[in-house]
Amino acid sequence: MGTVEPEAEITFRSDVDVELVKAAASDADVLWAARVSTKGESSLEEIEADPQRSKGLINYLMRDRHGTPFEHSSMTFYVSAPIFVFREFMRHRTFSYNEESGRYRKLTPVFYVPGPDRKLVQEGKPGKYVFLDGTAEQHKLVTEATQESYRQSYQAYLEMLEAGVAREVARTVLPVGLYSSMYATCNARALMNFLSLRVKREDSTFPSFPQREIEMVAEKMEALWAELMPLTHAAFEANGRVCP
Ligand SMILES: Cc1cc2nc3c(=O)[nH]c(=O)nc-3n(C[C@H](O)[C@H](O)[C@H](O)COP(=O)(O)OP(=O)(O)OC[C@H]3O[C@@H](n4cnc5c(N)ncnc54)[C@H](O)[C@@H]3O)c2cc1C
């Protein structure tokens, strides 16, 4: 081992990327779907004519958990994050996914190293852990151990590719701290379920305790969604962040 020169510098990152690639999602979509119950087909102009009433209707739908009007929307997010985040993310079955392939292209050496703000020490019971700051020594150990491990595994990957081994076989040595990228598409109801579970908010009706790295992704998604659907987002907050 060690005879192959790495072709590219290894990149170490502590953050995640989230972009809203495309969207057909607005508060009007919720109102339009809800009002078909009482009025038959409604025009969007009518919905926008009485904002106070619209706000009240969205709040009522959220509070009483009439969820289906929130399904008439679509958002596609580009996410770049470590593979261990994607393993958790893809448990959310109401999203549609497409992820980059490790069979069709050589994987780029970008790896996750916890940043200086990442809490390192876990205390308490399963399901409700408390995370505390690490010491300077623990941060040094985590940084050095992860980087060294990534260097070794990526070197082994390159050695196998150089020897003519298929990408799908060589990639088996790469760790879950490797970054991947995907498109994830969802509607607002699915997104609220995701956010209720993947953002830690002690003041929510059912607090959840997600891993920090998927929460970093979820926080960025929530900020983008709140701009698209401000009334729906406000009602989600006001009603304890419970998925309707
Ligand atoms: C803090 C935390 C810790 C976790 N720990 C673990 C763990 O240790 N091990 C583990 O395996 N998972 C774990 N998970 C994942 C968790 O069990 C869920 O798989 C994940 O949160 C997706 O939730 P969901 O099913 O509500 O989402 P989605 O799959 O997006 O589903 C949304 C909603 O659709 C409905 N639905 C979807 N599919 C079905 C179905 N087949 N039948 C009936 N209703 C359906 C449900 O109402 C569901 O809430 C954890 C999640 C969190 C947030």
The ligand as a Tripos MOL2 file, in Angstrom:
@<TRIPOS>MOLECULE
LIG
   53    58     1     0     0
SMALL
NO_CHARGES

@<TRIPOS>ATOM
      1 C1        -34.3060   10.9200   16.9340 C.3       1 LIG1
      2 C2        -34.5290    9.7530   16.0070 C.ar      1 LIG1
      3 C3        -33.9570    8.5310   16.2980 C.ar      1 LIG1
      4 C4        -34.1600    7.4350   15.4420 C.ar      1 LIG1
      5 N1        -33.5790    6.2440   15.7280 N.ar      1 LIG1
      6 C5        -33.7620    5.1810   14.9120 C.ar      1 LIG1
      7 C6        -33.1580    3.9070   15.1900 C.ar      1 LIG1
      8 O1        -32.4600    3.7360   16.1800 O.2       1 LIG1
      9 N2        -33.3600    2.8810   14.3180 N.ar      1 LIG1
     10 C7        -34.1510    3.0250   13.2100 C.ar      1 LIG1
     11 O2        -34.3330    2.0700   12.4600 O.2       1 LIG1
     12 N3        -34.7310    4.2220   12.9090 N.ar      1 LIG1
     13 C8        -34.5480    5.2920   13.7230 C.ar      1 LIG1
     14 N4        -35.1180    6.4880   13.4090 N.ar      1 LIG1
     15 C9        -35.8920    6.6250   12.1550 C.3       1 LIG1
     16 C10       -37.3940    6.5990   12.4230 C.3       1 LIG1
     17 O3        -37.8030    5.3580   12.9820 O.3       1 LIG1
     18 C11       -38.1770    6.8470   11.1180 C.3       1 LIG1
     19 O4        -37.8680    5.8250   10.1980 O.3       1 LIG1
     20 C12       -37.8290    8.1700   10.4790 C.3       1 LIG1
     21 O5        -37.8300    9.2000   11.4370 O.3       1 LIG1
     22 C13       -38.8490    8.4870    9.3650 C.3       1 LIG1
     23 O6        -40.0650    8.8290    9.9740 O.3       1 LIG1
     24 P1        -41.4690    8.5530    9.2830 P.3       1 LIG1
     25 O7        -41.7050    7.1120    9.0960 O.co2     1 LIG1
     26 O8        -42.4760    9.3290   10.1040 O.co2     1 LIG1
     27 O9        -41.2670    9.3220    7.8770 O.3       1 LIG1
     28 P2        -41.8300    8.9320    6.4100 P.3       1 LIG1
     29 O10       -41.2820    7.6340    5.9720 O.co2     1 LIG1
     30 O11       -41.5460   10.1370    5.5690 O.co2     1 LIG1
     31 O12       -43.3690    8.7590    6.6290 O.3       1 LIG1
     32 C14       -44.2140    9.8740    6.9060 C.3       1 LIG1
     33 C15       -45.5040    9.3650    7.5140 C.3       1 LIG1
     34 O13       -46.1880    8.5720    6.5390 O.3       1 LIG1
     35 C16       -46.8100    7.4660    7.1920 C.3       1 LIG1
     36 N5        -46.2240    6.2230    6.6720 N.ar      1 LIG1
     37 C17       -45.1510    6.1200    5.8190 C.ar      1 LIG1
     38 N6        -44.9210    4.8240    5.5360 N.ar      1 LIG1
     39 C18       -45.8350    4.1100    6.2310 C.ar      1 LIG1
     40 C19       -46.0920    2.7310    6.3580 C.ar      1 LIG1
     41 N7        -45.3690    1.7920    5.7490 N.pl3     1 LIG1
     42 N8        -47.1150    2.3360    7.1360 N.ar      1 LIG1
     43 C20       -47.8890    3.2390    7.7840 C.ar      1 LIG1
     44 N9        -47.6910    4.5930    7.7220 N.ar      1 LIG1
     45 C21       -46.6800    4.9990    6.9450 C.ar      1 LIG1
     46 C22       -46.5750    7.6430    8.6790 C.3       1 LIG1
     47 O14       -47.6440    8.3840    9.2350 O.3       1 LIG1
     48 C23       -45.3240    8.4630    8.7210 C.3       1 LIG1
     49 O15       -45.1650    9.2200    9.9270 O.3       1 LIG1
     50 C24       -34.9430    7.5900   14.2570 C.ar      1 LIG1
     51 C25       -35.5050    8.8350   13.9790 C.ar      1 LIG1
     52 C26       -35.3080    9.9080   14.8300 C.ar      1 LIG1
     53 C27       -35.9240   11.2490   14.5000 C.3       1 LIG1
@<TRIPOS>BOND
     1     1     2 1
     2     2     3 ar
     3     2    52 ar
     4     3     4 ar
     5     4     5 ar
     6     4    50 ar
     7     5     6 ar
     8     6     7 ar
     9     6    13 1
    10     7     8 2
    11     7     9 ar
    12     9    10 ar
    13    10    11 2
    14    10    12 ar
    15    12    13 ar
    16    13    14 ar
    17    14    15 1
    18    14    50 ar
    19    15    16 1
    20    16    17 1
    21    16    18 1
    22    18    19 1
    23    18    20 1
    24    20    21 1
    25    20    22 1
    26    22    23 1
    27    23    24 1
    28    24    25 2
    29    24    26 1
    30    24    27 1
    31    27    28 1
    32    28    29 2
    33    28    30 1
    34    28    31 1
    35    31    32 1
    36    32    33 1
    37    33    34 1
    38    33    48 1
    39    34    35 1
    40    35    36 1
    41    35    46 1
    42    36    37 ar
    43    36    45 ar
    44    37    38 ar
    45    38    39 ar
    46    39    40 ar
    47    39    45 ar
    48    40    41 1
    49    40    42 ar
    50    42    43 ar
    51    43    44 ar
    52    44    45 ar
    53    46    47 1
    54    46    48 1
    55    48    49 1
    56    50    51 ar
    57    51    52 ar
    58    52    53 1
@<TRIPOS>SUBSTRUCTURE
     1 LIG1         1 GROUP 0 **** ****
